[in-house]
Structures are given as C-alpha cells and as structure tokens.
Amino acid sequence: MSFQFGPDYVRAIAPYQGGKPISEVAREFGLDEASIVKLASNENPLGMPESARLAMLEAMEDLGRYPDANGFALKAVIGTKHDVAQEWVTLGNGSNDILELAAHAFVEPGQEVIYAQYSFAVYPLATQAVGGKSVVVAARDFGHDLDAMAAAITPATRLIFIANPNNPTGTFLPAAAIAGFLAQVPSHIVVVLDEAYNEYLPPALQYDSIAWVRQYPNLLVSRSLSKAYGLAGLRIGFGIAQPAVTDLLNRIRQPFNVNSMAQAAAIAALNDHAFLAKGAQINDAGYAQLTAAFNTLGLQYVPSSGNFVLVKVGDDDGAGARVNLALLKCGVIVRPVGNYGLPQWLRISIGLPAENATFIAALTGILA
C-alpha cells in the first residue's frame, strides 16, 4: 500500500474552479481575444477606477519595500467609512481570504459549519480544509432558509456562513430576517455575513450590518473590492468584527497578505464615489437588458440583487453544459453552475450594453 501525504479531508477537496480566462478560450476555440466577451466571473465591466490606477502607479515607486503589514492607511479609510476602530478591521487577500481565516480560527476537525444549499463554493472548501463537518441546509426559493439554518444548530456548531446577496443565485435576505436570525444564534458560534455584492443593493434594501457587529461580538461581516470597486485582479477584501474576533484572525493571517499596490488602489477606490455610482447605473441597465431578453425567450431566471443573473437554459441535466459549450464556441464566456447542483442553469455576469447584446444574440441563436 503506497503512502499518502496529508489528512483524508484535504485530499477530498476538489479545487475551486474559476471562470475561464479569455486567453484560454481563444486558444481552445481558435478565436480572436478581442472578439471574446467574458460574463463569467462577476467582474466589474467598467474595469478598475482611474483613481485606483493612478494610486497604483504612485505606489509602484516603493515596491522594493514590504507593504504595511497592518495596513494602517487602508484600515483608517475603512474605519472612517464604517465608523469603527481600526482594531475592528481585518484585511484579506480578497474577501475569500476572510472566509478561510474564519474557518481556520474558529473550527476544529469534526466541528460543524452551517451554510445554505446553492451558496458560495468557498464555504465547503474552507470547511473541508480544516476538517470541519459541512451542514448544508436546503434552500428556499434558491436562497437561505434562515429558520431551517437556526434549527440546524447543534452543540457541535462553531461557524455559520450567510451570503447576502447570495452567489450564485442572487437572492436577498431583508434586514429583519437577518436580525431575527442573529438573535437566535448562541454567542459562542461565529456568524460570517458575506456581503461581497452589498454595493449593488438599491437604497431601499440597504441596511446597517455594522450596527449588528456592535451588538453581537460573534458576528463577522466580510466585504470585497473585487466587484463594485473593480479591483478583482488585485485581490483585496476586509472583515469587520469586534476585537475578540479580529484578534484571532490576525494571529493566523499572513503578515503581508495585502500588497502595497492593492492597498493604495483600495484607498482610492473606496473614496471614488462617482465610479461606484456609475457602476450601479450600468448594472441596473444591464439587469433590465438581460431579464427582458430572458422574458422574450421564455426562460426562467432568479430575480437577482447582485451583478449577475441565474437563468435556466433547458430541462435536462445536460442543458447547462451544452449551452455553455455552444456559447464558448461563439466567443461568449459565462458560468456553468453544475457544481452547485444546478446543471440546467447558467450564471450570467452583467456586462456593458454591447457585451450583453452579444450574449443575448448568441443565446437566442443557440436556443433556436
């Protein structure tokens, strides 16, 4: 019998698969990169803010030195924006890093982590990486069933993930539902409220999650600068929690997990209110454009509060993969979600008007 390295729970992990890059699709199908439309990874179709680009150029002059391990200037901006002390902020290499840090800090092998069916793929990966036991609660209308999640809590529960809005379905939980859930969770269980798509919520749906952080010492709110702020390639996110939580996260966080250029770009982006407003406008118009086309084609879709739409493209379990392949051959990259248990569906990121139109034309021809 041959020797195997590492614990069984690590070998059981299926690595996270990101959206196909444009260069790979161009090579695989013999296409011109310039003609390819990528609507697969929920990236900002506007790209990065010009303010962030200029800040990066300035930071580039000092790349011979290590970044500020504590991220003082960036934490000051985040602290001011959310009215919290810097000690309440943890910086991450993307918000993905915050999710994984939470699993490593609070979960021991065999302990339970609760999350919803059809929620972010990193939750099970982070759980497996620490030898935790996943407790997957059945979705309700493609989103979180908070009553069932509360009922799933046992003495072995240590961590709960909630995504709002949820990826890949786009569903949204109103503030009252989350507040009611938090009141039921025992104080020794950490709740991670993953708000990577929060900036896309209309004002009527916005709520103050940081007020809950002040109320509940076991709540960690995570945010991303990859989506609305256009910094996906720099990998930067942050978490906000009371010091009892952030102290543990910072004990295991890599000391230089956010590089100098990312910190500089993040400071600029967080202060670029015009870019954020323009992105919201593009997103709203693109959502209307895509959903109007789905209505015309008679396709079922899940109403979304993010910058993407989940759409059903067939009734058989091969539909998603089949239509995805046909779209790739047309030079359109979207996201199949069979790995989420949704083999009949595709997730479409909202792009610029011309990109959305290219996708709609390709999909219409394929379904015809």
C-alpha positions as CSV (number, residue, x, y, z in Angstrom):
1,M,0.0,0.0,0.0
2,S,1.5,3.3,-1.1
3,F,2.0,6.1,1.4
4,Q,-0.3,9.2,1.0
5,F,0.6,12.6,2.3
6,G,-1.8,14.7,4.3
7,P,-5.2,14.0,6.0
8,D,-8.1,12.5,4.2
9,Y,-10.2,15.6,4.4
10,V,-7.6,17.6,2.5
11,R,-7.2,15.0,-0.3
12,A,-11.0,15.0,-0.6
13,I,-11.1,18.7,-1.6
14,A,-12.0,19.4,-5.2
15,P,-10.0,22.7,-6.0
16,Y,-12.0,25.8,-6.7
17,Q,-12.6,26.4,-10.5
18,G,-12.7,30.0,-11.5
19,G,-14.3,31.3,-14.7
20,K,-12.4,30.5,-17.9
21,P,-9.9,33.3,-18.9
22,I,-10.3,34.9,-22.3
23,S,-6.8,33.7,-23.4
24,E,-7.7,30.1,-22.7
25,V,-11.0,30.3,-24.7
26,A,-9.1,32.0,-27.6
27,R,-6.6,29.1,-27.7
28,E,-9.1,26.4,-27.3
29,F,-11.5,27.5,-30.0
30,G,-9.2,29.4,-32.3
31,L,-10.8,32.8,-31.6
32,D,-9.5,36.3,-31.6
33,E,-9.2,37.5,-28.0
34,A,-10.6,40.9,-28.9
35,S,-13.9,39.4,-30.1
36,I,-14.5,37.4,-26.9
37,V,-17.0,38.6,-24.3
38,K,-16.5,37.4,-20.7
39,L,-19.6,37.4,-18.5
40,A,-18.4,34.6,-16.2
41,S,-16.8,35.9,-13.0
42,N,-19.0,38.8,-11.8
43,E,-16.2,41.3,-12.6
44,N,-16.9,45.0,-13.0
45,P,-17.4,45.7,-16.7
46,L,-16.0,49.2,-16.3
47,G,-12.7,47.7,-15.2
48,M,-10.8,49.4,-12.4
49,P,-11.3,53.1,-11.5
50,E,-8.8,55.6,-13.0
51,S,-8.3,56.9,-9.5
52,A,-7.1,53.4,-8.4
53,R,-4.8,53.1,-11.4
54,L,-3.1,56.4,-10.6
55,A,-2.7,55.4,-7.0
56,M,-1.0,52.2,-8.0
57,L,1.4,54.0,-10.2
58,E,2.5,56.1,-7.3
59,A,2.8,53.1,-5.0
60,M,4.9,51.3,-7.6
61,E,7.8,53.6,-6.9
62,D,8.2,51.9,-3.5
63,L,7.8,48.3,-4.4
64,G,11.3,47.4,-3.2
65,R,9.9,47.6,0.4
66,Y,7.4,45.4,2.1
67,P,3.8,46.6,2.3
68,D,2.5,47.9,5.6
69,A,1.6,44.6,7.3
70,N,-1.0,46.3,9.4
71,G,-2.5,48.3,6.5
72,F,-2.8,51.4,8.7
73,A,-3.8,53.9,5.9
74,L,-6.4,51.5,4.4
75,K,-7.8,50.5,7.8
76,A,-8.2,54.2,8.6
77,V,-10.3,54.7,5.4
78,I,-12.4,51.6,6.2
79,G,-12.8,52.6,9.8
80,T,-14.0,56.1,8.9
81,K,-16.4,54.7,6.2
82,H,-18.0,52.3,8.7
83,D,-17.4,54.2,11.9
84,V,-15.4,51.6,13.6
85,A,-11.9,51.5,15.2
86,Q,-9.1,50.1,13.2
87,E,-8.8,47.2,15.7
88,W,-12.2,46.0,14.3
89,V,-10.8,45.6,10.7
90,T,-9.0,42.6,9.2
91,L,-7.6,42.9,5.7
92,G,-7.7,40.0,3.4
93,N,-6.4,38.8,0.0
94,G,-9.9,39.2,-1.3
95,S,-12.9,38.5,0.9
96,N,-12.2,34.9,0.1
97,D,-9.3,35.1,2.5
98,I,-11.5,36.4,5.3
99,L,-13.8,33.4,4.9
100,E,-10.9,31.0,5.0
101,L,-9.4,32.7,8.0
102,A,-12.7,32.4,9.9
103,A,-12.8,28.6,9.3
104,H,-9.1,28.2,10.4
105,A,-9.7,30.4,13.5
106,F,-12.9,29.0,14.8
107,V,-13.4,25.4,13.6
108,E,-11.6,22.3,14.7
109,P,-11.7,18.9,13.0
110,G,-15.1,17.3,13.4
111,Q,-16.9,20.5,14.4
112,E,-19.8,21.7,12.3
113,V,-20.2,24.6,9.8
114,I,-23.6,25.6,8.6
115,Y,-24.3,27.1,5.2
116,A,-27.1,27.1,2.7
117,Q,-27.6,24.9,-0.4
118,Y,-26.7,26.9,-3.5
119,S,-24.4,29.3,-1.6
120,F,-20.8,30.3,-2.4
121,A,-18.5,27.3,-3.3
122,V,-15.7,28.5,-0.9
123,Y,-17.8,27.7,2.2
124,P,-17.5,23.9,1.7
125,L,-13.9,24.3,0.6
126,A,-13.0,26.3,3.7
127,T,-14.8,23.8,5.9
128,Q,-13.0,20.8,4.4
129,A,-9.6,22.5,4.6
130,V,-9.9,22.4,8.4
131,G,-11.5,19.0,8.8
132,G,-14.9,20.5,9.7
133,K,-18.2,18.9,9.0
134,S,-20.5,20.7,6.5
135,V,-24.1,21.0,7.4
136,V,-25.9,22.1,4.2
137,V,-29.4,23.4,4.8
138,A,-31.8,23.1,1.9
139,A,-32.5,26.3,0.0
140,R,-35.9,28.0,0.0
141,D,-36.7,29.7,-3.3
142,F,-33.0,29.4,-4.3
143,G,-31.9,31.3,-1.2
144,H,-31.3,30.9,2.5
145,D,-33.9,29.3,4.8
146,L,-32.9,31.0,8.0
147,D,-35.5,29.2,10.1
148,A,-34.1,25.9,9.0
149,M,-30.5,27.1,9.5
150,A,-31.3,28.1,13.1
151,A,-32.9,24.7,13.6
152,A,-29.7,23.0,12.3
153,I,-27.6,24.4,15.1
154,T,-26.2,21.7,17.4
155,P,-23.6,21.7,20.3
156,A,-21.0,20.9,17.6
157,T,-21.8,24.0,15.5
158,R,-18.9,26.6,15.5
159,L,-19.4,28.7,12.3
160,I,-22.3,29.8,10.1
161,F,-21.9,31.4,6.7
162,I,-24.6,33.6,5.3
163,A,-24.2,35.3,1.9
164,N,-26.3,38.4,1.2
165,P,-26.9,38.9,-1.7
166,N,-26.2,35.2,-2.4
167,N,-23.8,34.0,-5.1
168,P,-24.6,32.3,-7.5
169,T,-28.4,32.7,-7.1
170,G,-28.6,36.5,-6.4
171,T,-31.2,36.1,-3.7
172,F,-31.5,38.7,-0.9
173,L,-32.5,38.5,2.8
174,P,-34.2,41.6,4.2
175,A,-32.7,43.2,7.3
176,A,-35.4,42.0,9.7
177,A,-34.8,38.3,8.7
178,I,-31.1,38.6,9.4
179,A,-31.7,40.4,12.7
180,G,-34.1,37.8,13.8
181,F,-31.6,35.0,13.0
182,L,-28.7,36.6,14.8
183,A,-30.8,36.9,17.9
184,Q,-31.2,33.1,17.9
185,V,-27.6,32.1,17.5
186,P,-25.7,31.2,20.7
187,S,-22.9,33.6,21.5
188,H,-20.1,31.0,21.1
189,I,-20.9,30.4,17.4
190,V,-19.4,32.8,14.9
191,V,-21.6,34.1,12.1
192,V,-20.0,35.3,8.9
193,L,-22.2,37.7,6.9
194,D,-20.7,37.7,3.5
195,E,-21.6,40.9,1.7
196,A,-19.4,40.8,-1.4
197,Y,-22.3,42.2,-3.5
198,N,-23.7,44.6,-1.0
199,E,-22.9,47.7,-3.1
200,Y,-25.3,46.6,-5.8
201,L,-28.3,46.8,-3.5
202,P,-30.7,49.7,-4.2
203,P,-31.0,52.3,-1.3
204,A,-34.4,50.9,-0.3
205,L,-32.8,47.5,0.5
206,Q,-29.6,48.8,2.2
207,Y,-29.2,48.1,5.9
208,D,-26.6,48.8,8.6
209,S,-24.9,45.5,9.2
210,I,-22.1,47.2,11.2
211,A,-24.8,48.1,13.9
212,W,-25.2,44.3,14.3
213,V,-21.5,43.9,14.7
214,R,-21.6,46.4,17.6
215,Q,-24.5,44.3,19.1
216,Y,-23.1,40.8,18.5
217,P,-19.5,40.0,19.4
218,N,-19.8,36.8,17.4
219,L,-20.6,38.5,14.1
220,L,-18.1,39.0,11.3
221,V,-19.0,41.0,8.2
222,S,-16.9,40.4,5.1
223,R,-16.7,42.8,2.2
224,S,-15.0,42.6,-1.2
225,L,-13.4,45.2,-3.5
226,S,-13.4,42.8,-6.4
227,K,-16.9,43.6,-7.7
228,A,-18.4,47.1,-7.4
229,Y,-14.9,48.6,-6.9
230,G,-13.4,47.0,-9.9
231,L,-10.2,45.6,-8.2
232,A,-10.7,41.8,-8.8
233,G,-7.1,41.4,-10.1
234,L,-5.6,42.9,-7.0
235,R,-7.4,40.5,-4.6
236,I,-8.4,42.7,-1.7
237,G,-11.2,42.4,0.8
238,F,-11.8,43.1,4.5
239,G,-13.7,41.9,7.5
240,I,-15.3,43.9,10.4
241,A,-15.8,42.4,13.8
242,Q,-15.3,43.1,17.4
243,P,-11.6,42.8,18.6
244,A,-12.2,39.3,20.2
245,V,-12.8,38.0,16.7
246,T,-10.3,40.2,14.7
247,D,-7.5,39.4,17.2
248,L,-7.8,35.7,16.4
249,L,-8.0,36.3,12.6
250,N,-4.9,38.5,12.7
251,R,-3.0,35.8,14.7
252,I,-3.2,33.5,11.7
253,R,-3.4,36.0,8.8
254,Q,-0.3,36.1,6.6
255,P,1.6,39.3,7.7
256,F,1.8,40.8,4.2
257,N,-1.4,39.3,2.7
258,V,-2.4,42.6,1.0
259,N,0.3,44.1,-1.2
260,S,1.3,47.7,-1.4
261,M,-0.4,48.4,-4.8
262,A,-3.6,46.7,-3.7
263,Q,-3.7,48.9,-0.5
264,A,-3.1,52.1,-2.5
265,A,-5.7,51.2,-5.1
266,A,-8.3,50.2,-2.4
267,I,-7.9,53.6,-0.6
268,A,-8.5,55.4,-3.9
269,A,-11.5,53.2,-4.9
270,L,-13.2,53.5,-1.6
271,N,-13.1,57.2,-2.0
272,D,-14.3,57.2,-5.6
273,H,-18.0,57.7,-5.2
274,A,-18.6,58.7,-8.8
275,F,-17.2,55.4,-10.0
276,L,-19.4,53.4,-7.7
277,A,-22.5,55.3,-8.8
278,K,-21.7,54.8,-12.5
279,G,-21.2,51.1,-11.9
280,A,-24.6,50.8,-10.2
281,Q,-26.2,52.6,-13.1
282,I,-24.6,50.2,-15.6
283,N,-25.6,47.3,-13.5
284,D,-29.2,48.3,-13.3
285,A,-29.5,48.9,-17.0
286,G,-27.7,45.6,-17.8
287,Y,-30.0,43.7,-15.5
288,A,-33.1,45.1,-17.3
289,Q,-31.5,44.3,-20.7
290,L,-30.8,40.7,-19.7
291,T,-34.0,39.9,-18.0
292,A,-36.1,41.5,-20.8
293,A,-34.3,39.1,-23.2
294,F,-35.0,36.1,-20.9
295,N,-38.6,37.1,-20.7
296,T,-38.8,37.2,-24.5
297,L,-37.1,33.8,-24.8
298,G,-39.5,32.4,-22.2
299,L,-36.6,31.4,-19.9
300,Q,-36.9,31.1,-16.1
301,Y,-34.5,33.2,-14.1
302,V,-34.0,34.0,-10.4
303,P,-34.5,37.7,-9.6
304,S,-31.1,39.0,-8.6
305,S,-29.7,41.6,-6.2
306,G,-26.2,41.2,-7.4
307,N,-24.3,41.9,-10.7
308,F,-25.3,38.6,-12.3
309,V,-28.4,36.6,-13.2
310,L,-29.0,32.9,-12.8
311,V,-31.0,31.6,-15.8
312,K,-32.4,28.2,-16.7
313,V,-31.5,27.2,-20.2
314,G,-33.1,23.7,-20.5
315,D,-35.0,21.0,-18.7
316,D,-32.4,18.2,-18.9
317,D,-29.4,17.9,-16.7
318,G,-27.0,18.3,-19.7
319,A,-28.6,21.7,-20.7
320,G,-26.2,24.0,-18.8
321,A,-23.0,22.3,-20.0
322,R,-24.4,22.0,-23.6
323,V,-25.4,25.7,-23.9
324,N,-22.2,26.8,-22.2
325,L,-20.1,24.9,-24.7
326,A,-22.1,26.4,-27.6
327,L,-21.6,29.9,-26.1
328,L,-17.9,29.3,-25.8
329,K,-17.7,28.5,-29.5
330,C,-19.4,31.8,-30.2
331,G,-16.8,33.6,-28.1
332,V,-19.0,34.2,-25.0
333,I,-17.9,33.0,-21.6
334,V,-20.5,32.5,-18.9
335,R,-20.5,30.4,-15.8
336,P,-22.0,26.9,-15.7
337,V,-23.2,26.0,-12.2
338,G,-23.5,22.3,-12.3
339,N,-21.0,22.1,-9.4
340,Y,-23.7,23.9,-7.3
341,G,-26.3,21.2,-8.1
342,L,-27.8,23.4,-10.8
343,P,-26.9,21.6,-14.1
344,Q,-29.8,23.2,-16.0
345,W,-28.7,26.7,-15.2
346,L,-26.1,29.3,-16.2
347,R,-24.9,32.3,-14.2
348,I,-24.5,35.4,-16.4
349,S,-22.5,38.3,-15.2
350,I,-23.9,41.7,-16.2
351,G,-21.6,43.4,-18.7
352,L,-21.6,46.6,-20.8
353,P,-24.6,47.0,-23.1
354,A,-22.7,45.7,-26.2
355,E,-21.4,42.7,-24.3
356,N,-24.9,41.9,-23.0
357,A,-26.2,42.2,-26.6
358,T,-23.5,39.8,-27.9
359,F,-24.5,37.2,-25.3
360,I,-28.2,37.6,-26.0
361,A,-27.7,37.2,-29.7
362,A,-25.6,34.1,-29.2
363,L,-28.0,32.6,-26.7
364,T,-31.0,33.3,-29.0
365,G,-29.3,31.6,-31.9
366,I,-28.3,28.6,-29.8
367,L,-31.8,28.0,-28.3
368,A,-33.4,28.4,-31.7
